[in-house]
Amino acid sequence: MGKRSSRSRRREPIRRPIPPARLSASADRVTDLTGQHLVDGWPVSEQVRVRLAGSADMAAVRRLTALAGVHLEDQVVDGVDAGDGGAALRAGLDGGPDTFMRHMAERFAGPQGMDPRRLLPPVTLVLVAEHDQHGVIGAVLAYPPNGVIQQLVEHQRRAGASGQQLFQLVMAGVMWMVRIKAIAVDESMRGRGIGSALLYRCQQVYAHCGYRVVYGQMADTSALERFYRSHGFDVLPRDSGFDPWVVLGVHAEIRPDPGERTFVRHQKAGANRRPGRVPAPRRSNTQFDPGTLALHDDHLPALLTQGSGEFLAIQFLPMLWIKMAEGQRANACIDACAQLRHAYQQFGIHAEIMPVGVVIHHPDGSRTQYATDEPRWHGETTLVGHTILLLPEHDKLVDPTIEQVPEIRALRQGPVIGRLAEQNRHALHDGRTSFAVQRADLLIEYQPVQPEHRDRLLRGPLLARNDAQYRRAAVNLAAMALRAFRDAGAADRIRQSTAFPRLTALLDAIGDAPIDVDEATSDVLIHLPGGPVRLDQVPTPAAEAGPPAKSTQSPTGRTTSQQ
């Protein structure tokens, strides 16, 4: 995966790098890094400057890339000829990563949003080194790895990924990862730091626009290894690859052609990172503030007025639970999952509690672990770890309390509800692989927990002792959700879906019956012609959701979990 079709090895002409002090200057402190500087060029010496290539340069670029054993694709030439080559990068140099992202968002919009012919030209960079007397004497060519992205898209499509997941995969690949395809200098001009200047400016442009990974492949020579290491790259062992999971959110291995070596640089990665590997996550201070539960005010009304039947059935319950528990401490994952499991059961939706580790991947390549992948009980009432819900019949993952993580809470996007295909669900359940969800520029990694840890957690005394209370609270929660569906006119949208027969049967059985809270018991009661009943006592043609609960508990009974 990610191999170049040509078997030719690149011959790197550089012999003497430019001074390390110059190479180490960060993009955000450089005053000559603008779109106009990219076009006009940066001086390397009195006679040589590095600049963006134009149409008139492409014949020379084709000749130079051939020296590196690389064929210059017509798509690259067409983009330069049309004035589209590097357009998003130029915008990013002037306005920063946000401007770059807005420019690319326009490309992703519309029916051709995933067409590489539309996406690649504005993020393709062709730089040339121009000599006052000899013309173009060097070039570097870089762009996102379209072949790798397309292979992963096809693999994920076969695995059952949704259209939105495929879209996010393409977007991450195009906007966060770039491959240096070729770098070459005329033989008569080698040894003057020209190749180093080309590589330096190439890295600088992509880093300024927010790219996280820069990589390429090279012939297995000690000279090339020294060259790329001097520019901050890790050079991997022969025939070895790296996993782009930290950028793309899916596991793979990008390998070089046989006999060649991969060089890779994670932008702004920590100095203690091992070559070719994602840096180990730092652990969050155990005293981090999980904050309080808060539903952002526009979420529930928007879902009720605009959500489809599936969205209402799956997403409304966790949002309503947060609303009911608003103001309480957010480290309540076990309570949320235990109650929501029973609430989903009232709707005829099977749900399973799943302990997971939680790691947050940051834009600079660093990671923070907020929940261990070896959860345990501290005493009988405190969980050290994190839990989510799996809805296997609907291929969904639900994390109602993810906003206890400070970085995620700051985004104000509510609980995580993502698609989890059957293959990935089994792998996560069996402790074999992680699952990732994108949130703005953060990546949430749900790490698998080994079966022995999972079983130990699920057999904990808290769950067994409080199960009746959890169920009672869940029945009340589900009843309030039904009242909201009916009163907001959303019931018809649910009836249009055939995936939730029990939920539809409940709506039909309740009809216009009054629903209120009994002050004496805190139960939510439905006043049917035969008298007031709880939701789990409503007769329906569908299969029953389980035996009635036997104890009383408010809708938001909770215990403490510790991450």
Helices and strands as residue ranges (DSSP letters): H 20-23, G 27-29, H 35-40, E 42-43, E 48-52, G 55-57, H 58-67, H 74-81, H 87-95, H 97-108, H 116-119, G 121-123, E 125-131, E 135-143, H 146-158, H 163-176, E 177-185, G 187-189, H 194-208, E 213-218, H 222-230, E 234-235, H 245-248, E 261-266, E 282-283, H 299-306, H 309-324, H 333-346, E 352-361, E 367-371, E 376-378, E 382-384, E 386-391, G 392-394, E 396-399, G 402-404, H 406-409, E 416-419, H 422-429, E 435-439, E 442-447, H 451-458, H 461-487, H 491-495, H 501-510, E 515-517, E 524-528, E 531-533, G 535-537, E 561-562
